[in-house]
Amino acid sequence: MENKKSVVEQVKDLLFSSEDSKQDFVEVKTSEGVILNISVMEAEGTIEVVSEDGLSLAPIGEYVIEDGSTIVVGVEGVISEIKEATEEEEEVVEEEEMAVEVVEDVIDTDTPKEEESSLEARLDALEETINSKFESIFDKFAKVNEAQALELDELKANFSAFKSEPIEDEIKISKSDVKSNKFATLGNIRRNK
């Protein structure tokens, strides 16, 4: 119970203390870049988060700081435990740093001129492909056009030959045939109604 009272008292002191009675805090950074103010790097020390809006009590959770240690906050604003960095965590941090260096090296080697020449080469290849496709299409249209022109010439020749042939049997239609056909047509129309 005493332990809880001391935590509550520490929180009260933190919240209601005057500027003169404030302790000196140690400023540390988390692996995510969050800045923390810590009164004492041990259990029951107070911990605050520094933000643009000012200071606020650190929420309950775990905070991995730059040296790989983990600060556990059990009660808002109060350190409940500090876990020392393990070798695995240090290796992970080292691997992440190496990965960042590799990415930076890759970024440094790709200059804008190299990227530009690479893009130009890709665009030239694309342009060649498009031009060859258009040439192929134009060749096909030319062949179709030529075939249609030949067919049209053949049709014209056939029509001229048909037109110039003599009529062997003349078709004679008399007026009586026309009149009889008219009457037959009218009769058919009346029957169909």
Wavefront OBJ file of the C-alpha trace (Angstrom):
o trace
v 0.000 0.000 0.000
v 2.924 2.293 0.763
v 4.232 1.714 -2.738
v 0.931 2.887 -4.242
v 0.864 5.960 -1.984
v 4.329 6.919 -3.030
v 3.343 6.598 -6.699
v 0.215 8.674 -6.120
v 2.243 11.220 -4.173
v 4.798 11.381 -6.961
v 2.054 12.010 -9.493
v 0.541 14.698 -7.239
v 3.957 16.282 -6.799
v 4.479 16.201 -10.510
v 1.102 17.782 -11.265
v 0.860 20.303 -8.445
v 4.466 21.251 -7.779
v 5.624 24.804 -8.351
v 8.321 25.752 -10.890
v 10.934 26.158 -8.142
v 10.491 22.657 -6.749
v 10.750 20.863 -10.124
v 13.473 18.261 -10.483
v 16.087 18.107 -13.203
v 14.948 15.629 -15.823
v 17.102 13.520 -18.127
v 16.010 13.778 -21.725
v 16.059 10.516 -23.752
v 14.807 9.589 -27.190
v 12.857 6.462 -28.097
v 13.658 4.335 -31.126
v 10.634 6.006 -32.815
v 12.057 9.474 -32.131
v 9.736 10.449 -29.241
v 11.484 12.585 -26.614
v 10.958 11.581 -22.977
v 11.848 13.464 -19.777
v 12.794 11.088 -16.960
v 13.382 12.123 -13.337
v 15.354 9.023 -12.327
v 16.278 6.035 -14.525
v 14.857 3.520 -12.057
v 11.530 2.116 -10.941
v 9.100 4.709 -9.539
v 10.824 7.521 -11.409
v 8.538 9.934 -13.233
v 8.377 10.006 -17.008
v 6.880 12.619 -19.335
v 6.436 12.865 -23.082
v 7.741 16.054 -24.700
v 5.585 17.302 -27.584
v 4.849 20.547 -29.390
v 1.995 21.128 -26.947
v 4.304 20.802 -23.950
v 4.803 18.027 -21.424
v 2.346 15.263 -20.634
v 2.528 12.171 -18.462
v 3.724 9.148 -20.418
v 0.860 6.749 -21.078
v 0.976 3.145 -19.855
v 3.145 1.015 -22.130
v 6.696 0.141 -23.068
v 9.204 2.596 -24.527
v 12.377 1.336 -26.214
v 15.034 4.030 -25.966
v 18.020 4.532 -28.265
v 20.433 2.415 -26.224
v 18.021 -0.538 -26.582
v 16.736 -0.460 -22.989
v 12.991 -0.697 -22.458
v 11.185 1.543 -19.987
v 7.916 0.039 -18.752
v 5.252 2.472 -17.552
v 2.691 0.659 -15.368
v 0.892 3.712 -13.992
v 0.571 6.776 -16.159
v 3.679 8.907 -15.714
v 5.522 6.450 -13.418
v 8.241 3.985 -14.377
v 7.447 0.491 -13.107
v 10.475 -1.288 -14.586
v 13.548 -0.745 -16.754
v 14.663 -3.689 -18.914
v 18.254 -3.692 -20.099
v 18.912 -4.116 -23.811
v 19.423 -7.680 -24.974
v 21.853 -8.706 -27.673
v 18.993 -9.502 -30.069
v 17.594 -5.981 -29.796
v 21.052 -4.522 -30.371
v 21.477 -6.739 -33.454
v 18.087 -5.640 -34.793
v 19.036 -1.986 -34.296
v 22.379 -2.599 -36.031
v 20.638 -4.401 -38.924
v 18.174 -1.529 -39.299
v 21.029 0.972 -39.360
v 22.850 -1.116 -41.997
v 19.667 -1.302 -44.099
v 19.300 2.476 -43.915
v 22.927 2.888 -45.022
v 22.392 0.527 -47.976
v 19.275 2.420 -49.037
v 21.136 5.710 -48.749
v 23.985 4.288 -50.869
v 21.515 3.176 -53.523
v 19.864 6.572 -53.514
v 23.251 8.287 -53.801
v 24.326 6.143 -56.779
v 21.176 6.829 -58.780
v 21.726 10.361 -59.899
v 18.982 12.204 -61.738
v 21.035 12.049 -64.979
v 21.229 8.255 -64.788
v 17.515 8.031 -64.074
v 16.806 10.394 -66.948
v 18.913 8.376 -69.403
v 17.226 5.177 -68.211
v 13.800 6.711 -68.767
v 14.849 7.999 -72.198
v 16.000 4.514 -73.198
v 12.687 3.028 -72.082
v 10.753 5.714 -73.972
v 12.818 5.102 -77.134
v 12.088 1.372 -76.950
v 8.402 2.085 -76.443
v 8.384 4.493 -79.394
v 9.983 1.844 -81.645
v 7.364 -0.703 -80.613
v 4.505 1.697 -81.304
v 5.957 2.711 -84.682
v 6.330 -0.925 -85.777
v 2.710 -1.639 -84.762
v 1.483 1.372 -86.773
v 3.504 0.282 -89.818
v 1.952 -3.173 -89.586
v -1.552 -1.690 -89.390
v -0.889 0.653 -92.331
v 0.399 -2.291 -94.417
v -2.784 -4.258 -93.695
v -4.974 -1.291 -94.678
v -3.000 -0.852 -97.922
v -3.544 -4.524 -98.826
v -7.282 -4.294 -98.069
v -7.549 -1.063 -100.079
v -5.731 -2.666 -103.039
v -8.032 -5.715 -102.937
v -11.124 -3.499 -102.872
v -9.820 -1.449 -105.804
v -9.312 -4.653 -107.850
v -12.804 -5.878 -106.970
v -14.321 -2.520 -107.948
v -12.499 -2.588 -111.309
v -13.823 -6.118 -111.914
v -17.397 -5.051 -111.107
v -17.128 -2.072 -113.478
v -15.840 -4.325 -116.280
v -18.679 -6.821 -115.726
v -21.287 -4.042 -115.754
v -19.869 -2.533 -118.974
v -19.955 -5.969 -120.635
v -23.528 -6.541 -119.490
v -24.587 -3.120 -120.693
v -23.085 -3.580 -124.134
v -24.678 -7.019 -124.768
v -27.512 -6.934 -127.258
v -30.999 -7.672 -126.054
v -32.111 -10.960 -127.576
v -35.747 -10.903 -126.705
v -37.518 -7.641 -126.328
v -40.008 -7.481 -123.589
v -43.299 -6.193 -124.860
v -45.961 -5.069 -122.495
v -49.270 -3.998 -123.841
v -51.694 -1.617 -122.233
v -54.171 -4.381 -121.751
v -51.614 -6.401 -119.820
v -50.963 -3.435 -117.590
v -54.702 -2.872 -117.007
v -55.327 -6.518 -116.294
v -52.391 -6.550 -113.936
v -53.814 -3.518 -112.157
v -57.157 -5.191 -111.688
v -55.515 -8.381 -110.452
v -53.410 -6.401 -107.983
v -56.495 -4.535 -106.663
v -58.341 -7.826 -106.297
v -55.464 -9.282 -104.304
v -55.388 -6.268 -102.068
v -59.136 -6.507 -101.341
v -58.883 -10.220 -100.573
v -56.043 -9.717 -98.131
v -57.900 -7.207 -96.028
l 1 2 3 4 5 6 7 8 9 10 11 12 13 14 15 16 17 18 19 20 21 22 23 24 25 26 27 28 29 30 31 32 33 34 35 36 37 38 39 40 41 42 43 44 45 46 47 48 49 50 51 52 53 54 55 56 57 58 59 60 61 62 63 64 65 66 67 68 69 70 71 72 73 74 75 76 77 78 79 80 81 82 83 84 85 86 87 88 89 90 91 92 93 94 95 96 97 98 99 100 101 102 103 104 105 106 107 108 109 110 111 112 113 114 115 116 117 118 119 120 121 122 123 124 125 126 127 128 129 130 131 132 133 134 135 136 137 138 139 140 141 142 143 144 145 146 147 148 149 150 151 152 153 154 155 156 157 158 159 160 161 162 163 164 165 166 167 168 169 170 171 172 173 174 175 176 177 178 179 180 181 182 183 184 185 186 187 188 189 190 191 192 193
